[in-house]
Amino acid sequence: MGALLVFLIIIGAAILIAIGIYNSLIVLRNRCDNAWSQVDVQLRRRYDLIPNLVETVKGYAKHERELFEKVTQARANAINAGTVKDQGQAENVLSGTLKSLFAVAENYPDLKANQNFLLLQEELAGTEGKIAFARQFYNDSVMKYNTKQQVFPASIIARMGNFKERDYFEIGEAEAKGPVKVSF
């Protein structure tokens, strides 16, 4: 009778531990989803600003048509990216085209003094900071989630529960050296 009671207590404790681990994996997975949603919100805000910025610059730099097409295409690719990895690559291309757009803007003194352009520039700079913060929060959430899945005994429950590792939202080498240049 005593051995049976000890056995039942051990089994009960193991079940409670497994439930706790499973629930913590669910919480971490949901935190990753929420963090990605926050990144997505900031990226969408950035996408909404870009057409206004392009239209403002277009008025001054009519002969830069190829650049405007590249910015528009890069924005469309970023909006339509399917995975976190694809999103990171698309954002790297978009950041590069925005750098080119701001470089062109430097050649037009009237544009640099345009109030609408200055407001858009300031808004984009703030959005870039929010994207960086959201990306950091997402990557921190992914790190905790992935780590939890890799440690014992959670790794067993993660495999049984079909929990998949998440990708980090990484930026390219060139973008890692600095933010999109938005000030003159």
C-alpha positions as CSV (number, residue, x, y, z in Angstrom):
1,M,0.0,0.0,0.0
2,G,2.8,2.4,0.9
3,A,4.8,1.7,-2.3
4,L,1.6,2.2,-4.4
5,L,1.0,5.6,-2.7
6,V,4.6,6.7,-3.4
7,F,4.2,5.5,-7.0
8,L,0.9,7.4,-7.5
9,I,2.5,10.5,-6.0
10,I,5.5,10.3,-8.4
11,I,3.2,9.7,-11.4
12,G,0.9,12.6,-10.3
13,A,3.9,14.9,-9.8
14,A,5.3,13.9,-13.3
15,I,1.9,14.7,-14.8
16,L,1.7,18.0,-13.1
17,I,5.2,18.9,-14.3
18,A,4.4,17.9,-17.8
19,I,1.3,20.0,-17.8
20,G,3.3,22.9,-16.4
21,I,5.9,22.6,-19.2
22,Y,3.3,22.2,-21.9
23,N,1.4,25.3,-20.6
24,S,4.7,27.3,-20.5
25,L,5.4,26.3,-24.1
26,I,1.9,27.6,-25.1
27,V,2.5,30.9,-23.3
28,L,5.9,31.4,-25.0
29,R,4.5,30.5,-28.4
30,N,1.7,33.0,-27.9
31,R,4.2,35.6,-26.8
32,C,6.1,35.0,-30.0
33,D,2.9,35.4,-32.0
34,N,2.1,38.6,-30.2
35,A,5.6,40.0,-30.6
36,W,5.4,39.3,-34.4
37,S,2.1,41.1,-34.5
38,Q,3.8,44.1,-32.9
39,V,6.5,44.0,-35.6
40,D,3.9,43.7,-38.3
41,V,2.0,46.8,-37.0
42,Q,5.2,48.9,-37.2
43,L,6.1,47.5,-40.6
44,R,2.6,48.3,-41.9
45,R,2.9,51.8,-40.5
46,R,6.2,52.1,-42.4
47,Y,4.5,50.9,-45.6
48,D,1.8,53.5,-45.2
49,L,4.4,56.3,-44.9
50,I,6.4,55.3,-48.0
51,P,3.9,56.1,-50.7
52,N,3.4,59.6,-49.2
53,L,7.2,60.1,-49.1
54,V,7.6,58.9,-52.6
55,E,4.9,61.2,-53.9
56,T,6.5,64.2,-52.1
57,V,9.9,63.5,-53.6
58,K,8.4,62.8,-57.0
59,G,7.2,66.3,-57.2
60,Y,10.7,67.6,-57.0
61,A,12.7,64.8,-58.7
62,K,10.6,63.9,-61.7
63,H,13.5,62.2,-63.6
64,E,14.2,59.7,-60.8
65,R,11.4,57.3,-62.1
66,E,13.5,54.1,-61.9
67,L,14.2,54.8,-58.2
68,F,10.5,55.4,-57.4
69,E,9.7,52.1,-59.2
70,K,12.3,50.3,-57.1
71,V,11.0,51.7,-53.8
72,T,7.4,50.8,-54.8
73,Q,8.4,47.3,-55.8
74,A,10.5,46.8,-52.6
75,R,7.5,48.0,-50.5
76,A,5.2,45.5,-52.4
77,N,7.6,42.6,-51.8
78,A,7.9,43.5,-48.1
79,I,4.1,43.6,-47.7
80,N,3.7,40.2,-49.4
81,A,6.6,38.4,-47.6
82,G,5.3,35.1,-46.3
83,T,7.8,33.9,-43.6
84,V,9.9,35.7,-41.0
85,K,13.0,35.0,-43.1
86,D,11.4,36.3,-46.3
87,Q,10.2,39.4,-44.4
88,G,13.8,40.1,-43.1
89,Q,15.2,39.8,-46.7
90,A,12.4,42.0,-48.1
91,E,12.9,44.6,-45.3
92,N,16.7,44.7,-46.1
93,V,15.9,45.5,-49.8
94,L,13.3,48.1,-48.7
95,S,15.8,49.8,-46.4
96,G,18.4,50.0,-49.2
97,T,15.9,51.6,-51.6
98,L,14.9,54.1,-48.9
99,K,18.5,55.0,-48.4
100,S,18.7,55.7,-52.1
101,L,15.5,57.8,-52.0
102,F,16.9,60.0,-49.2
103,A,20.2,60.3,-51.1
104,V,18.3,61.6,-54.1
105,A,16.4,64.0,-51.8
106,E,19.7,65.6,-50.7
107,N,20.2,66.9,-54.3
108,Y,17.0,69.0,-54.0
109,P,17.3,71.9,-51.5
110,D,13.7,72.9,-52.0
111,L,12.6,69.4,-51.1
112,K,14.7,69.3,-48.0
113,A,12.9,72.5,-46.8
114,N,9.4,71.2,-47.7
115,Q,7.3,70.9,-44.5
116,N,5.5,67.8,-45.7
117,F,8.8,66.0,-46.5
118,L,10.2,67.0,-43.1
119,L,7.2,65.6,-41.3
120,L,7.2,62.4,-43.3
121,Q,11.0,62.1,-42.7
122,E,10.5,62.6,-38.9
123,E,7.6,60.1,-38.9
124,L,9.7,57.5,-40.7
125,A,12.6,58.0,-38.3
126,G,10.3,57.4,-35.4
127,T,8.8,54.3,-37.1
128,E,12.3,52.9,-37.7
129,G,13.0,53.2,-34.0
130,K,9.7,51.4,-33.2
131,I,10.5,48.7,-35.7
132,A,13.9,48.1,-34.1
133,F,12.3,47.9,-30.6
134,A,9.6,45.5,-31.8
135,R,12.2,43.4,-33.7
136,Q,14.3,43.1,-30.5
137,F,11.2,42.1,-28.4
138,Y,10.2,39.5,-31.0
139,N,13.8,38.1,-31.2
140,D,13.9,37.9,-27.4
141,S,10.6,36.1,-27.3
142,V,11.8,33.7,-30.0
143,M,15.0,33.0,-28.0
144,K,13.1,32.2,-24.9
145,Y,10.6,30.0,-26.8
146,N,13.3,28.1,-28.7
147,T,15.5,27.7,-25.6
148,K,12.5,26.3,-23.7
149,Q,12.0,23.7,-26.4
150,Q,15.7,22.6,-26.3
151,V,16.1,22.0,-22.6
152,F,15.3,18.7,-20.9
153,P,12.5,17.7,-20.1
154,A,10.7,20.4,-22.1
155,S,12.3,19.1,-25.3
156,I,10.4,15.8,-24.9
157,I,7.1,17.6,-24.4
158,A,7.9,20.0,-27.3
159,R,8.4,17.1,-29.7
160,M,5.3,15.3,-28.5
161,G,3.2,18.6,-28.7
162,N,4.6,19.3,-32.2
163,F,6.1,22.7,-31.1
164,K,8.3,24.1,-33.9
165,E,11.2,26.5,-33.5
166,R,10.7,30.0,-34.7
167,D,13.0,32.0,-37.0
168,Y,14.6,35.2,-35.8
169,F,13.8,38.4,-37.6
170,E,17.3,39.3,-38.8
171,I,18.6,42.2,-40.7
172,G,21.3,42.0,-43.4
173,E,25.0,42.8,-42.9
174,A,24.7,46.3,-44.5
175,E,21.7,47.3,-42.5
176,A,23.3,46.1,-39.3
177,K,25.8,48.9,-39.6
178,G,23.2,51.6,-39.1
179,P,19.6,52.6,-39.5
180,V,18.0,54.0,-42.6
181,K,19.4,57.5,-43.0
182,V,16.5,59.9,-42.6
183,S,18.2,63.1,-41.5
184,F,20.2,65.5,-43.6
